Amino acid sequence: MDRFEAIATLIAAVDGGSLTAASKALGVPLPTVSRRVSDLENLLGSQLVVRTTRKLVLTEAGSAFLASARRALEELTEAERAASGEYRAPRGELLVTAPIMFGSLNVAPIVHDFLAAYPDVTVRLVLSDVVIDLVDSHVDVAVRIGPLPDSALVARRVGEIRWLVCASPEYLSRRGEPHVPADLSHHDCIAFEGLQRYREWSFRDLKAMQQFNITPRFSVNTADGVIGGAVAGIGVARVMSYQAATSVREGTLVPILRDYEPPGIPVHLVHASPPQQQPLKLRAFLDYVGPRLQERLRKIAEIFEQERSVDELTGRTPVGSR
């Protein structure tokens, strides 16, 4: 019996919640997974897990053994990395997570270029709007939008994004432009919501935050759908700056209520490894992606700064008041 193979199988079974999950994760037959766990229990002379029809439950002995086994495998992995030269040249796999739309628009293109620059590194990019635990899921780097809770994780701020309200020029010509958030009660709005309703929009007035309820004419559960509805002239939409940047630059959407925008929302690269313990693949990724993502966010902010500057220079009159 290969003890390390058996331990890795046990960990996969516990993390997945069942022997079947371990079988799928490891790509080995279910009887093999079951035999490895049984062989490990026989070797130790102790029952490690209780098998039920629906899940796997660790015994007290299993919990203690698993904690030590994880540390042993991590140390073995580190030793293998050092021996294979991973700490002398960037090589190996990186697991990276990012929010779906932000990751698709801004992270993935940078990763493509990174892979071309570092042919010995592979990247598994997981796009999800669910906050993934870096330690439990063995994530190397996460792109996080929003304030960060206090933790032992290492964070590098790369910029910020903003909530903004916008509409198409056609809609504003037809319905007029709202001057204050309360005017939205007289406008068709587009809500970003799914099965659960989300109909409160936040604005800043005299440095205080206020909530306004909107009555949507159209609701959709994707940012693309919200942008598409706004461009089509259905109504007023509230989206993130990076989501609307292209449409604003092309003139198909116009930002409104700029004086009431909430404060910017920070964007960070987050990882668990302190600098002195980083493998070169991670250090190379952070050094490559960080400045490029920062530049992308700077250009997004610049689109809206230019739009505001044009309004101020030309004394733009709200579209619906012309």
C-alpha positions in Angstrom: 0.0 0.0 0.0 1.2 3.5 -0.9 0.6 5.4 2.3 0.8 8.8 0.8 -1.6 7.8 -1.9 -4.0 6.4 0.7 -3.8 9.6 2.8 -4.5 11.7 -0.3 -7.5 9.6 -1.0 -8.8 9.9 2.5 -8.4 13.7 2.3 -10.2 13.8 -1.0 -13.1 11.7 0.4 -13.5 13.9 3.5 -13.2 17.2 1.5 -15.7 15.9 -1.1 -18.0 14.4 1.6 -18.1 10.9 0.2 -16.1 8.1 -1.4 -17.9 8.7 -4.7 -16.8 12.4 -4.7 -13.2 11.2 -4.1 -13.5 8.8 -7.0 -14.5 11.6 -9.3 -12.0 14.0 -8.0 -9.1 11.6 -8.3 -10.3 9.8 -11.4 -10.0 6.4 -10.0 -12.7 3.7 -9.6 -14.9 3.7 -6.5 -13.7 0.3 -5.3 -10.1 1.5 -5.4 -11.0 4.5 -3.3 -12.8 2.3 -0.8 -9.9 -0.2 -0.6 -7.3 2.6 0.0 -9.3 4.0 2.9 -9.8 0.5 4.3 -6.1 -0.4 3.9 -5.2 2.8 5.7 -7.5 2.0 8.6 -6.1 -1.5 8.8 -2.6 -0.2 8.9 -3.4 2.2 11.7 -5.6 -0.3 13.5 -8.3 2.4 14.0 -11.5 3.4 12.3 -11.1 6.8 10.6 -14.5 7.4 9.0 -18.0 6.2 9.4 -19.6 5.5 6.1 -23.3 6.2 5.6 -25.4 6.1 2.5 -25.2 9.8 2.0 -22.0 11.1 3.5 -18.7 10.4 5.2 -18.2 11.3 8.9 -14.8 11.4 10.6 -14.3 9.6 13.9 -12.4 11.2 16.7 -9.3 9.3 15.7 -9.9 10.2 12.1 -10.1 13.9 12.9 -6.8 13.9 14.7 -5.1 11.8 12.1 -6.4 14.0 9.2 -5.1 17.2 10.7 -1.6 15.7 11.0 -1.9 14.0 7.6 -2.7 17.3 5.9 0.4 18.9 7.4 2.6 16.0 6.3 1.3 16.1 2.7 1.8 19.9 2.6 5.4 19.5 3.8 6.0 16.8 1.3 4.6 19.0 -1.5 6.9 21.8 -0.5 9.9 19.5 -0.5 8.9 18.3 -4.0 8.6 21.8 -5.2 12.0 22.7 -3.9 13.6 19.6 -5.4 12.0 20.1 -8.8 13.2 23.7 -9.0 9.9 25.5 -8.6 11.6 27.9 -6.1 14.3 28.6 -8.7 12.1 29.2 -11.7 8.4 29.9 -12.1 6.7 26.6 -12.9 3.6 24.6 -11.7 -0.1 25.3 -11.5 -1.9 28.3 -10.0 -5.5 28.3 -8.9 -7.0 31.8 -9.3 -10.5 33.0 -8.5 -12.3 36.2 -9.5 -15.9 37.5 -9.8 -17.6 36.3 -13.0 -18.0 39.4 -15.1 -15.0 41.3 -13.7 -12.9 38.2 -14.2 -14.1 37.6 -17.7 -13.5 41.3 -18.8 -10.4 42.2 -16.9 -8.6 39.2 -15.4 -8.8 36.6 -18.1 -7.1 38.7 -20.8 -4.2 39.4 -18.4 -3.9 35.7 -17.6 -3.7 34.9 -21.3 -0.7 37.2 -21.6 0.8 35.8 -18.4 0.7 32.3 -19.8 2.5 33.4 -22.9 5.2 35.0 -20.8 5.6 32.0 -18.5 5.2 28.8 -20.5 6.1 26.5 -17.5 3.2 27.8 -15.4 -0.4 26.7 -15.8 -3.4 28.6 -14.5 -6.8 27.3 -13.4 -9.1 30.4 -13.4 -12.4 29.9 -11.5 -14.9 32.6 -12.1 -17.5 32.8 -9.3 -19.5 35.5 -7.5 -19.4 33.3 -4.4 -16.6 34.2 -2.0 -14.3 31.1 -2.0 -12.2 30.3 1.1 -8.6 30.5 0.0 -7.2 28.1 2.6 -9.9 25.4 2.5 -10.0 25.4 -1.3 -6.2 25.7 -1.8 -6.6 28.9 -3.9 -3.4 30.7 -4.7 -4.8 34.1 -5.6 -8.2 35.7 -5.4 -9.4 38.9 -7.0 -11.8 40.5 -4.4 -14.1 43.4 -4.9 -15.2 45.2 -1.7 -13.9 45.9 1.8 -11.8 43.1 3.2 -12.4 41.5 6.6 -9.5 41.3 9.1 -7.6 38.1 8.5 -4.2 36.6 8.1 -4.4 36.9 4.3 -2.1 39.2 2.4 -3.9 41.8 0.2 -2.6 44.2 -2.5 -4.9 47.0 -3.6 -4.9 47.5 -7.3 -7.6 50.1 -7.7 -11.3 50.7 -7.2 -14.6 50.6 -9.1 -17.9 52.5 -8.5 -21.6 52.0 -8.6 -23.2 54.4 -11.1 -26.6 55.1 -12.6 -26.9 55.4 -16.4 -29.4 55.4 -19.2 -29.4 55.6 -23.0 -29.4 59.0 -24.7 -32.7 58.0 -26.4 -34.4 57.3 -23.1 -33.2 60.5 -21.5 -34.4 62.5 -24.6 -37.8 60.8 -24.2 -38.2 60.9 -20.5 -35.9 63.6 -19.2 -32.9 63.3 -16.9 -33.4 62.9 -13.2 -31.7 65.6 -11.2 -31.8 64.0 -7.7 -32.2 60.4 -6.6 -35.8 61.0 -5.6 -36.7 61.7 -9.3 -36.2 58.0 -10.0 -39.7 57.4 -8.7 -41.0 59.0 -11.9 -38.7 56.8 -14.1 -38.6 53.3 -15.5 -35.8 51.5 -13.8 -33.9 48.2 -14.5 -33.3 46.0 -11.5 -30.4 43.6 -11.1 -32.2 40.8 -9.3 -33.1 37.1 -9.6 -35.6 35.1 -7.6 -35.1 37.5 -4.6 -35.9 41.1 -5.0 -33.2 43.8 -4.7 -34.8 47.2 -5.2 -32.9 49.6 -3.0 -30.3 51.8 -4.6 -27.7 53.6 -2.5 -26.7 57.2 -3.0 -24.4 59.7 -1.2 -26.0 63.1 -0.3 -23.9 65.6 1.8 -21.5 62.7 2.7 -24.3 60.6 4.1 -25.6 57.5 2.5 -29.3 57.2 1.6 -31.4 54.4 0.2 -34.1 54.9 -2.4 -36.6 52.3 -3.4 -37.1 51.8 -7.1 -40.0 50.2 -9.1 -38.4 48.3 -12.0 -40.0 48.1 -15.4 -37.5 45.3 -16.2 -35.6 42.9 -13.9 -32.8 40.5 -14.9 -30.3 38.5 -13.0 -27.1 39.2 -15.0 -25.1 42.4 -15.5 -25.1 41.9 -19.2 -28.8 41.8 -19.2 -29.0 45.0 -17.2 -26.6 46.8 -19.6 -28.5 45.4 -22.6 -31.8 46.7 -21.3 -30.4 50.2 -20.6 -28.8 50.4 -24.0 -32.1 49.4 -25.6 -33.7 52.4 -23.9 -35.9 50.4 -21.5 -35.0 52.5 -18.5 -32.4 53.7 -15.9 -29.9 51.1 -14.7 -27.5 50.9 -11.7 -24.4 49.0 -12.6 -20.7 48.9 -11.7 -18.3 51.2 -13.6 -16.4 48.4 -15.2 -19.6 46.9 -16.5 -20.7 50.1 -18.2 -17.3 51.4 -19.3 -17.5 50.3 -22.9 -21.0 51.5 -23.4 -20.2 54.9 -21.9 -17.1 55.2 -24.1 -19.1 54.4 -27.2 -21.9 56.8 -26.2 -24.7 54.3 -25.9 -25.0 55.0 -22.2 -24.8 58.2 -20.3 -23.9 58.4 -16.6 -26.4 60.4 -14.5 -26.7 61.6 -10.9 -22.9 61.8 -10.8 -23.0 64.1 -7.7 -24.7 61.4 -5.7 -22.4 58.5 -6.5 -21.4 56.3 -3.5 -17.7 56.1 -2.6 -15.4 53.9 -4.6 -15.2 50.1 -3.9 -11.7 48.7 -3.5 -10.3 45.9 -5.7 -7.6 43.7 -4.2 -5.4 40.7 -5.1 -5.6 38.4 -2.1 -3.4 35.4 -1.2 -2.3 33.4 1.8 1.4 33.2 1.2 3.6 35.8 2.9 6.4 37.2 0.6 9.2 35.1 2.2 7.3 31.9 1.5 6.0 32.5 -2.0 7.0 30.1 -4.7 8.3 31.9 -7.8 5.1 31.0 -9.8 3.0 33.0 -7.3 5.4 35.9 -7.1 5.7 36.0 -10.9 1.9 36.0 -11.2 1.4 38.8 -8.6 4.2 40.9 -10.2 2.7 40.5 -13.7 -1.0 40.8 -13.0 -0.9 43.4 -10.3 0.4 46.4 -12.4 -1.7 45.4 -15.4 -4.9 45.1 -13.5 -4.1 48.4 -11.8 -3.7 50.0 -15.3 -7.0 48.6 -16.5 -8.8 50.0 -13.5 -7.1 53.3 -14.0 -8.3 53.5 -17.6 -11.9 52.6 -16.6 -11.9 55.4 -14.1 -10.5 57.7 -16.8 -13.5 57.1 -19.1 -15.8 58.5 -16.5 -13.5 61.3 -15.5 -13.3 62.4 -19.2 -17.1 62.2 -19.5 -17.5 64.4 -16.4 -14.9 66.8 -17.7 -16.6 67.2 -21.1 -19.9 68.0 -19.3 -18.2 70.7 -17.2 -16.3 72.2 -20.1 -19.4 72.3 -22.4 -21.8 73.1 -19.6 -23.9 70.1 -20.7 -27.6 70.5 -20.1 -29.4 67.3 -19.0 -30.4 65.5 -22.2 -34.1 65.6 -21.3 -34.1 69.3 -20.7 -32.8 70.4 -24.1 
